[in-house]
């Protein structure tokens, strides 16, 4: 159970059934709460406030309902998956990620990202970044395979690193972040 005072400060995150304020003698006695209800204290009264639901987060219009970490992912402005890969000798290594279940070295300059929790459709946004190979000085342009048979699916996509002449090349680093409905 979490108790938030009138100023929005978290009094405790313990699951104890009896909580004592730190700034006064008032004793708050409450039962265990399993439905995500938060409590606010105003003067001597305590009221329950339900945490944001998935629907609340997807609508993204409420500015007063408390949000729990487990619901933040449903907001349209939050990355649903992200990752960073470095290359050594042509072999990619996944260094950091969220909601990425795997990567595949598809081909030179191409990396397949597999999303842990699929999107609701292939209609989501992908932001990509590549770091060029400093030894040859070429500019590398990030891309996403767009052909119908290779384009993004609800659960994966291919990120590319291409030179200005169109040739693909393994970069030093690739990174991505995805946004959309899951």
C-alpha positions as a printed NumPy array, in Angstrom:
array([[  0.   ,   0.   ,   0.   ],
       [  1.218,   3.511,  -0.773],
       [  0.107,   6.564,   1.185],
       [  0.441,  10.043,  -0.287],
       [ -0.147,  13.125,   1.849],
       [ -2.023,  16.271,   0.754],
       [  1.164,  17.667,  -0.792],
       [  1.633,  14.534,  -2.897],
       [  4.542,  13.202,  -0.821],
       [  4.885,   9.452,  -0.44 ],
       [  4.605,   8.635,   3.278],
       [  5.54 ,   4.97 ,   2.942],
       [  5.708,   2.201,   0.394],
       [  5.437,  -0.569,   2.977],
       [  2.591,  -3.056,   2.837],
       [  1.887,  -2.672,   6.537],
       [ -1.732,  -2.221,   7.532],
       [ -1.001,   0.589,  10.04 ],
       [  0.914,   3.703,   9.035],
       [  2.052,   6.609,  11.226],
       [  2.644,  10.112,   9.898],
       [  6.148,  11.406,  10.489],
       [  5.08 ,  15.   ,  11.201],
       [  2.33 ,  14.431,  13.735],
       [  0.609,  12.057,  16.119],
       [ -2.217,  11.03 ,  13.745],
       [ -2.433,   7.28 ,  13.288],
       [ -3.825,   6.11 ,   9.954],
       [ -5.291,   2.616,  10.005],
       [ -6.   ,   1.055,   6.641],
       [ -6.569,  -2.408,   5.249],
       [ -4.406,  -3.996,   2.614],
       [ -5.031,  -2.589,  -0.86 ],
       [ -4.538,  -4.838,  -3.87 ],
       [ -6.419,  -2.839,  -6.528],
       [ -3.9  ,  -0.009,  -7.001],
       [ -5.774,   2.469,  -4.794],
       [ -3.717,   5.297,  -3.344],
       [ -4.686,   7.331,  -0.309],
       [ -4.521,  11.109,   0.071],
       [ -4.7  ,  12.862,   3.428],
       [ -6.296,  16.291,   3.686],
       [ -6.447,  17.597,   7.248],
       [ -7.832,  14.722,   9.276],
       [ -9.606,  12.907,   6.424],
       [ -8.14 ,  10.238,   4.176],
       [ -9.585,   9.479,   0.749],
       [ -8.766,   6.785,  -1.781],
       [ -7.706,   7.62 ,  -5.313],
       [ -7.514,   4.868,  -7.945],
       [ -4.321,   4.64 , -10.002],
       [ -4.421,   5.243, -13.762],
       [ -5.595,   2.321, -15.882],
       [ -4.189,   1.261, -19.257],
       [ -7.11 ,   3.072, -20.932],
       [ -6.318,   6.265, -18.956],
       [ -2.708,   6.12 , -20.126],
       [ -3.583,   5.452, -23.776],
       [ -6.034,   8.368, -23.8  ],
       [ -3.305,  10.589, -22.311],
       [ -5.651,  13.409, -21.235],
       [ -5.923,  13.033, -17.424],
       [ -3.557,  15.267, -15.459],
       [ -4.636,  14.36 , -11.905],
       [ -4.71 ,  10.546, -11.61 ],
       [ -1.599,   8.944, -10.081],
       [  0.429,   6.709, -12.409],
       [  2.262,   3.577, -11.322],
       [  5.486,   2.406, -12.994],
       [  3.696,  -0.612, -14.454],
       [  1.24 ,   1.62 , -16.342],
       [  3.669,   4.243, -17.675],
       [  4.484,   2.061, -20.687],
       [  0.953,   2.534, -22.062],
       [  1.332,   6.304, -22.595],
       [  1.697,   7.094, -26.322],
       [  4.73 ,   9.314, -25.686],
       [  6.812,   6.631, -23.969],
       [  9.224,   4.36 , -25.848],
       [  7.822,   0.821, -25.955],
       [ 11.191,  -0.702, -26.833],
       [ 14.731,   0.635, -27.199],
       [ 18.168,  -0.799, -27.647],
       [ 21.821,  -0.131, -28.386],
       [ 24.174,  -2.478, -30.246],
       [ 27.907,  -2.213, -30.908],
       [ 29.814,  -4.072, -33.62 ],
       [ 33.218,  -5.707, -33.319],
       [ 34.616,  -7.625, -36.286],
       [ 31.181,  -7.536, -37.93 ],
       [ 29.465,  -9.154, -34.931],
       [ 26.749,  -7.165, -33.143],
       [ 26.43 ,  -7.198, -29.345],
       [ 23.287,  -5.976, -27.583],
       [ 24.613,  -3.716, -24.799],
       [ 21.449,  -2.212, -23.344],
       [ 17.764,  -2.587, -24.089],
       [ 14.186,  -2.488, -22.9  ],
       [ 11.544,  -4.873, -24.284],
       [ 13.942,  -6.336, -26.864],
       [ 13.869, -10.125, -26.906],
       [ 16.708, -10.487, -29.389],
       [ 18.776,  -9.232, -32.314],
       [ 19.884, -10.991, -35.495],
       [ 22.78 , -10.023, -37.756],
       [ 20.67 , -10.183, -40.926],
       [ 23.422,  -9.124, -43.343],
       [ 26.175,  -6.53 , -43.679],
       [ 24.685,  -3.245, -42.506],
       [ 21.38 ,  -4.883, -41.507],
       [ 20.192,  -5.816, -38.031],
       [ 16.843,  -7.41 , -37.153],
       [ 15.377,  -6.251, -33.84 ],
       [ 12.793,  -8.534, -32.2  ],
       [ 10.398,  -6.803, -29.808],
       [  9.501,  -8.606, -26.561],
       [  5.853,  -7.477, -26.405],
       [  4.484,  -7.045, -29.937],
       [  2.813,  -3.866, -31.095],
       [ -0.901,  -4.046, -31.912],
       [ -0.019,  -3.661, -35.625],
       [  2.925,  -2.822, -37.892],
       [  1.894,   0.858, -37.678],
       [  4.362,   2.191, -35.136],
       [  7.212,   4.681, -35.182],
       [ 10.893,   3.741, -35.183],
       [ 13.69 ,   6.202, -34.467],
       [ 17.129,   4.945, -35.469],
       [ 20.726,   6.036, -35.091],
       [ 23.986,   4.662, -36.473],
       [ 27.578,   5.618, -35.718],
       [ 29.857,   5.539, -38.73 ],
       [ 33.03 ,   3.55 , -39.01 ],
       [ 35.724,   6.133, -38.287],
       [ 38.376,   4.258, -40.284],
       [ 36.845,   5.02 , -43.68 ],
       [ 35.232,   8.404, -42.994],
       [ 32.006,   7.496, -44.826],
       [ 28.748,   9.043, -43.703],
       [ 26.245,   6.346, -42.704],
       [ 22.513,   6.907, -42.954],
       [ 20.144,   4.928, -40.681],
       [ 17.161,   3.298, -42.322],
       [ 14.379,   0.767, -41.875],
       [ 13.612,  -1.897, -44.477],
       [ 10.418,  -0.727, -46.159],
       [  9.676,  -3.359, -48.81 ],
       [  6.361,  -5.107, -48.127],
       [  8.04 ,  -8.457, -47.471],
       [ 10.733,  -6.953, -45.225],
       [  8.959,  -3.995, -43.609],
       [  8.204,  -3.775, -39.93 ],
       [  5.875,  -6.367, -38.45 ],
       [  4.137,  -6.066, -35.094],
       [  7.072,  -7.876, -33.486],
       [ 10.231,  -7.064, -35.457],
       [ 11.935,  -4.813, -37.989],
       [ 15.234,  -4.54 , -39.854],
       [ 17.42 ,  -1.501, -39.226],
       [ 20.019,  -0.62 , -41.866],
       [ 23.233,   1.397, -42.035],
       [ 23.916,   2.642, -45.554],
       [ 26.447,   4.888, -47.192],
       [ 25.383,   7.787, -49.388],
       [ 26.118,   5.657, -52.485],
       [ 23.52 ,   3.121, -51.279],
       [ 25.924,   0.384, -50.177],
       [ 25.268,  -1.119, -46.745],
       [ 28.043,  -1.253, -44.171],
       [ 28.341,  -2.462, -40.586],
       [ 28.554,   0.58 , -38.299],
       [ 30.349,   0.885, -34.981],
       [ 26.995,   1.287, -33.206],
       [ 23.262,   1.068, -33.934],
       [ 20.498,   2.274, -31.639],
       [ 16.722,   2.468, -31.869],
       [ 13.585,   3.466, -29.974],
       [ 10.03 ,   2.538, -30.91 ],
       [  6.715,   4.252, -30.155],
       [  3.138,   3.083, -30.71 ],
       [  0.279,   0.988, -29.348],
       [  0.934,  -2.448, -27.888]])
